[in-house]
Amino acid sequence: MLFLPGGTAEAGAIRQGDRKLLARGTGEAMELYNLAEDRGEKRNRAASEPAKRDALRARLDACLRGAVPFAGEAVRARKGR
């Protein structure tokens, strides 16, 4: 799992096997790629593979619930930025 600093708490990426999901936040379009067939990530399969997309999104959400905030975000919050 990858957390994207500076994004929202719902943003991140996760890879399971050959599939990689990119999520930029709640309500944003997600991107799903089959890296074995599409190494350059040119064909977004999120619409054509909704079951895999939703399963990876659920796994990403579970990981994000237990994630420790990025240190830079905590520092900015304390400084009121």
WOSUL-V277292 format. One record per residue. N is the residue number from 0. OMEGA is omega in radians with two decimals (none if undefined). Layout:
n=N omega=OMEGA
n=N omega=OMEGA
This chain:
n=0 omega=3.14
n=1 omega=3.03
n=2 omega=-3.12
n=3 omega=-3.11
n=4 omega=3.12
n=5 omega=3.09
n=6 omega=3.10
n=7 omega=3.12
n=8 omega=-3.13
n=9 omega=-3.06
n=10 omega=3.09
n=11 omega=3.11
n=12 omega=3.12
n=13 omega=3.10
n=14 omega=3.06
n=15 omega=-3.08
n=16 omega=-3.13
n=17 omega=-3.07
n=18 omega=3.10
n=19 omega=3.11
n=20 omega=3.03
n=21 omega=3.13
n=22 omega=-3.09
n=23 omega=3.09
n=24 omega=-3.13
n=25 omega=3.12
n=26 omega=3.13
n=27 omega=3.08
n=28 omega=3.10
n=29 omega=3.10
n=30 omega=3.12
n=31 omega=-3.11
n=32 omega=2.99
n=33 omega=-3.02
n=34 omega=3.10
n=35 omega=-3.11
n=36 omega=-3.00
n=37 omega=-3.07
n=38 omega=-3.13
n=39 omega=3.11
n=40 omega=-3.14
n=41 omega=-3.06
n=42 omega=3.11
n=43 omega=-3.09
n=44 omega=-3.09
n=45 omega=-3.13
n=46 omega=-3.07
n=47 omega=3.12
n=48 omega=-3.05
n=49 omega=-3.13
n=50 omega=3.13
n=51 omega=3.11
n=52 omega=-3.09
n=53 omega=3.11
n=54 omega=3.12
n=55 omega=3.10
n=56 omega=3.11
n=57 omega=3.12
n=58 omega=3.09
n=59 omega=3.13
n=60 omega=3.11
n=61 omega=3.11
n=62 omega=-3.10
n=63 omega=3.11
n=64 omega=-3.13
n=65 omega=-3.06
n=66 omega=3.03
n=67 omega=-3.12
n=68 omega=3.05
n=69 omega=-3.05
n=70 omega=3.13
n=71 omega=3.11
n=72 omega=-3.14
n=73 omega=3.13
n=74 omega=3.13
n=75 omega=-3.14
n=76 omega=3.13
n=77 omega=-3.11
n=78 omega=3.09
n=79 omega=3.14
n=80 omega=none
